[in-house]
Amino acid sequence: MKTFRPAAVAIALLALGLPSAFAQQGVSKDEIRIGTIQDLSGPLAGFGKQSRNGMQLRVDEINEQGGINGRKLKLYVEDSGYDPKKAVLAAQKLVNQDKIFIMAGHIGTAQNMAAMPVQFDKNVINFLPITAAREMYEPLNRLKYSFAATYYDQIRMALPKMVKDKGAKKVCTIYQDDEFGLEVQRGAEAGLKTVGMELAEKTSFKRGATDFSSQVAKMKAAGCDLVVLGTIIRETIGTIGESRKTGFNPTFLGSSAAYTDLIHKLGGKAMDGMYATMTVQNPYTDEADPKIRFWANKYKTKFNEDPTVFSVYGYMIVDTFAQVAQKAGANLSTDSFIKIMDASTFPPDMFGAPKMTFTASQRLGNNASRLSQIVDGKWKVVSDYVAQ
């Protein structure tokens, strides 16, 4: 009986143009498969659709230019509904059925934490997830890469200066009762410790909550003059709106999770004055910078809606992936991608993102953030980048 060696079988299959069990998952002669999990139906559906569109825009541009080393990109998108359980099912489909090469721009802290074990079991990289949680790069794992200053560091570094600038005497926090919200709370506590202060009031809410009257009442009763928001879209709008309605007007400081045009578009005039930390500038179609204005209008032409900072995140994530995959050459694999990525520095881009540097032991590109404020219904950058 003739014995077939695995290597010989793989070569024979490839020669016939058939998939090989020994080939790199998600990479064929003419295609690279990118997977992403977004919230397309839950509380962050606005963010999810925008980041998906930003990713698709860059994928289409790259494919129109011939792809990467002769391979076209194909984007596979699944909806988590911002539910960690659904994120696991989505990851299983992308990894085991769609056979993606890489998971890019997955949105949500709890969702990423639930999905990563599925990916890592099949050697699939978690690439630049859209969340600023420390768990996206800690503990160190060769399959983890993160791009955004953490919620913890954003608030920890911004809050002491804001306390000083505003002369704040009592600082409160309202936060979502999950890992995202807790990271904001911990950042606030750490920042206040450096100026000899503690939180005067801490109040939380469950993910998906719509009524914040009791939380606002507690912070008002505590006499807080600065409120740290561990909130995202509707919770930010709900908290500030309820506060204005009851005559409670402290300084509001949110994280990059609340830095979105949806805050002022949906919340209206009541949102004016709110601050948020951010790492990438929102691309308004009438932006003064001609490069950003051109890009924003190109996006609007394609998707019939204005782009947002989440559109930029999606676009930037695919662009960063493409730069590394291009350098990895024709023999793109998980190992060759990691080797290039671990020796990469990415300069600041036109959207104002700070420089990113990655190494085998540094899987967070940078930890710098800056402040923006809603002024007359638009986000305006009001500080330089601050890093640890």
Secondary structure, 3 states (H helix, E strand, C coil): CCCCCHHHHHHHHHHCCCCCCCCCCCECCCEEEEEEEECCCCCCHHHHHHHHHHHHHHHHHHHHCCCECCEEEEEEEEECCCCHHHHHHHHHHHHHHCCCCEEECCECHHHHHHHHHHHHCCCCEEECCECCCHHHCCCCCCCEEECCCCHHHHHHHHHHHHHHHHCCCCEEEEEECCHHHHHHHHHHHHHHHCCCCCCCEEEEECCCCCCCHHHHHHHHHCCCCEEEEECCCHHHHHHHHHHHHCCCCCEEEECHHHCCHHHHHHHHHHHCCCEEEECCCCCCCCCCCHHHHHHHHHHHHHHCCCCCHHHHHHHHHHHHHHHHHHHHCCCCCHHHHHHHHCCCEECCCCCCCCCEECCCCCCECCCCEEEEEEECCEEEECCCCECC
